[in-house]
Amino acid sequence: MAGFSRRDVLKGAGVAAGTAMFGSVLGDFKQVQGELPPPKQRKYEPIKKPITAVICGYGGRGGYYGSMATNPEAQVEIVGVAEPVDYRTELAVSRHKIPKENQFVTWEHVFDRPKFADAIIIGTPDRLHYGPAMRALEMGYNLLLEKPIAQSWKECEDILRLAKKKGAIVGVCHVLRYAPYFVQMHALVEQGVIGDLVSIQHMEPIHYLHFAHSYVRGPWHNEKDSNPSLLAKSCHDLDIIKWLMNKPCERVSSFGGLKYFQRDHAPMGAPTHCLDGCPVEDSCIYHAGNVYVQKKLWGTHHIVTRDRSPQSILRELEKGDYGRCVYHNDNDVADHQVVNLQFEGGGTCAFNMEAMTSYGGRRTRLMGTLGDVVGDERFLDVYNFEKREMIRWDVQKDFKDLGGHGGGDERMFRDWAQAVGHQDDSFLSVDLAGAMESHLIGFEAERSRKADGQVRKIVMPKV
Ligand SMILES: NC(=O)c1ccc[n+]([C@@H]2O[C@H](COP(=O)([O-])OP(=O)(O)OC[C@H]3O[C@@H](n4cnc5c(N)ncnc54)[C@H](O)[C@@H]3O)[C@@H](O)[C@H]2O)c1
């Protein structure tokens, strides 16, 4: 076919025949059984004695890290807790046998005491990361810091500056980096399996109910109290994109916003709380009583009540945040957003964060000079242009019982303990400065979105 363009072929063969031929040219990649390079195993060197840590915020994330610490292999001993919700404190105390003097109601009180552990685990809401991070670093603690790192770029820089000054190990919970699926994807790129990476198409399908729970009714529903959804939900994705490209991101632009979850879309006569006699109770897909109790479509962990019975949850829904009509709220974070990124050397990425999906599982397409990859957080289909073959890798075949975030949570926690135990942040997949790059991209993308898609330069300052 050398010397002929596709247009020449179509002209010569007639449109119908040409279409058939072109179709077969694209479609005859054969799926073969083949070996992909095994996902890289991170180094593991036992530490002499478990590290000690205090958990600030024993909720979903803090409690999960607490449960991981009960596994002796984690080599982390939880010696203190700061948590305002009494039944969560009680769980922490009974799980870790925490003495009275190390139980605190809020994070500030931890730092009224002289340093009494190796590290602080920060699992508090987004707006309460900066305060405890800065106090902990000042006092010489190492950190495990939930993402997003903080609510502004300036705060991120402050944390980095102080961490450097104190020589602290700071693990940022970019857990996807530790998940075997993404480790494998990264290894494919790093080892040149698809040649040079030219571009990426990546999508974070949040799921319509997840969005309604977390970003309309829940902790991340407005920017002031938490962060823009791009940071709160997708700093993971920006980090993964950056990791795969392995080049500085130079420019970014973004469009998007809050399109659906607002008053204009409220059904006629809908009250502010679903249980207040909503006229569309039976048909509304977001009706709180149905979602949380009758049909049990979403988890209730964020609803604070000691009594977990359906009656008690319903009582909380009557007046509480999770009983709010999704169209009558003070949510302001984007429910759809596109971000375009350009990297040094010309590589590009188009990223979508989408609330309105029936499914989760990040969708990624990597386009390389010698092949491409199509992935959905379970399967990775790796195409080789020269051999015209495709190899499918199934993460669930190689890794059983992965746990949270595709196995990323436990692996990240273990590697962080290693890093603290050996005082060596090379055990981490990404250090604090590296993790901050995704945040800078996120903050600049937000500025672009609010300035009608203006292209923003990304210049990572030297701190
Ligand atoms: N790495 C990830 O993939 C991931 C996933 C979910 C959440 N997060 C982040 O983790 C953090 C916690 O999220 P979550 O889902 O566990 O929320 P959560 O509400 O379940 O937990 C937060 C806990 O902090 C406690 N708290 C509130 N004020 C406090 C104070 N002054 N002092 C001490 N504790 C206080 C709350 O009572 C609650 O128990 C957030 O920043 C969130 O963005 C990260």
The ligand as an SDF file (V2000), in Angstrom:
LIG
                    3D

 44 48  0  0  0  0  0  0  0  0999 V2000
   -7.1800    9.0740   49.2560 N   0  0  0  0  0  0  0  0  0  0  0  0
   -8.4110    8.9250   48.8530 C   0  0  0  0  0  0  0  0  0  0  0  0
   -8.6680    8.2600   47.8640 O   0  0  0  0  0  0  0  0  0  0  0  0
   -9.5420    9.5590   49.6060 C   0  0  0  0  0  0  0  0  0  0  0  0
  -10.8360    9.0240   49.5530 C   0  0  0  0  0  0  0  0  0  0  0  0
  -11.8450    9.6390   50.2990 C   0  0  0  0  0  0  0  0  0  0  0  0
  -11.5490   10.7630   51.0490 C   0  0  0  0  0  0  0  0  0  0  0  0
  -10.2900   11.2750   51.0470 N   0  0  0  0  0  0  0  0  0  0  0  0
   -9.9490   12.4570   51.8560 C   0  0  0  0  0  0  0  0  0  0  0  0
   -9.8020   12.0230   53.2040 O   0  0  0  0  0  0  0  0  0  0  0  0
  -10.2590   13.0410   54.1060 C   0  0  0  0  0  0  0  0  0  0  0  0
  -11.3250   12.4440   55.0290 C   0  0  0  0  0  0  0  0  0  0  0  0
  -12.4140   11.9950   54.2550 O   0  0  0  0  0  0  0  0  0  0  0  0
  -13.4400   10.9200   54.8380 P   0  0  0  0  0  0  0  0  0  0  0  0
  -14.2320   10.3910   53.7180 O   0  0  0  0  0  0  0  0  0  0  0  0
  -12.7020    9.9750   55.7260 O   0  0  0  0  0  0  0  0  0  0  0  0
  -14.3690   11.8650   55.6960 O   0  0  0  0  0  0  0  0  0  0  0  0
  -15.1080   11.4870   57.0820 P   0  0  0  0  0  0  0  0  0  0  0  0
  -16.0990   12.5590   57.3070 O   0  0  0  0  0  0  0  0  0  0  0  0
  -15.5540   10.0860   57.0380 O   0  0  0  0  0  0  0  0  0  0  0  0
  -13.9230   11.5810   58.1460 O   0  0  0  0  0  0  0  0  0  0  0  0
  -13.4350   12.7980   58.6410 C   0  0  0  0  0  0  0  0  0  0  0  0
  -13.3670   12.6800   60.1350 C   0  0  0  0  0  0  0  0  0  0  0  0
  -12.7480   13.8560   60.6770 O   0  0  0  0  0  0  0  0  0  0  0  0
  -13.4260   14.1460   61.8860 C   0  0  0  0  0  0  0  0  0  0  0  0
  -13.1940   15.5470   62.2710 N   0  0  0  0  0  0  0  0  0  0  0  0
  -13.9340   16.6440   61.9410 C   0  0  0  0  0  0  0  0  0  0  0  0
  -13.4190   17.7360   62.5320 N   0  0  0  0  0  0  0  0  0  0  0  0
  -12.3450   17.3220   63.2510 C   0  0  0  0  0  0  0  0  0  0  0  0
  -11.4230   17.9880   64.0880 C   0  0  0  0  0  0  0  0  0  0  0  0
  -11.4980   19.3200   64.3090 N   0  0  0  0  0  0  0  0  0  0  0  0
  -10.4320   17.2740   64.6630 N   0  0  0  0  0  0  0  0  0  0  0  0
  -10.3330   15.9350   64.4590 C   0  0  0  0  0  0  0  0  0  0  0  0
  -11.2170   15.2390   63.6710 N   0  0  0  0  0  0  0  0  0  0  0  0
  -12.1900   15.9400   63.0700 C   0  0  0  0  0  0  0  0  0  0  0  0
  -14.8950   13.8570   61.5610 C   0  0  0  0  0  0  0  0  0  0  0  0
  -15.6890   13.7210   62.7160 O   0  0  0  0  0  0  0  0  0  0  0  0
  -14.7620   12.5640   60.7710 C   0  0  0  0  0  0  0  0  0  0  0  0
  -14.8480   11.4280   61.5990 O   0  0  0  0  0  0  0  0  0  0  0  0
  -10.7710   14.1680   53.2270 C   0  0  0  0  0  0  0  0  0  0  0  0
   -9.8020   15.1550   53.0950 O   0  0  0  0  0  0  0  0  0  0  0  0
  -11.0260   13.5150   51.8980 C   0  0  0  0  0  0  0  0  0  0  0  0
  -10.9340   14.3830   50.8050 O   0  0  0  0  0  0  0  0  0  0  0  0
   -9.2880   10.6840   50.3620 C   0  0  0  0  0  0  0  0  0  0  0  0
  1  2  1  0
  2  3  2  0
  2  4  1  0
  4  5  1  0
  4 44  2  0
  5  6  2  0
  6  7  1  0
  7  8  2  0
  8  9  1  0
  8 44  1  0
  9 10  1  0
  9 42  1  0
 10 11  1  0
 11 12  1  0
 11 40  1  0
 12 13  1  0
 13 14  1  0
 14 15  2  0
 14 16  1  0
 14 17  1  0
 17 18  1  0
 18 19  2  0
 18 20  1  0
 18 21  1  0
 21 22  1  0
 22 23  1  0
 23 24  1  0
 23 38  1  0
 24 25  1  0
 25 26  1  0
 25 36  1  0
 26 27  1  0
 26 35  1  0
 27 28  2  0
 28 29  1  0
 29 30  1  0
 29 35  2  0
 30 31  1  0
 30 32  2  0
 32 33  1  0
 33 34  2  0
 34 35  1  0
 36 37  1  0
 36 38  1  0
 38 39  1  0
 40 41  1  0
 40 42  1  0
 42 43  1  0
M  CHG  2   8   1  16  -1
M  END
$$$$
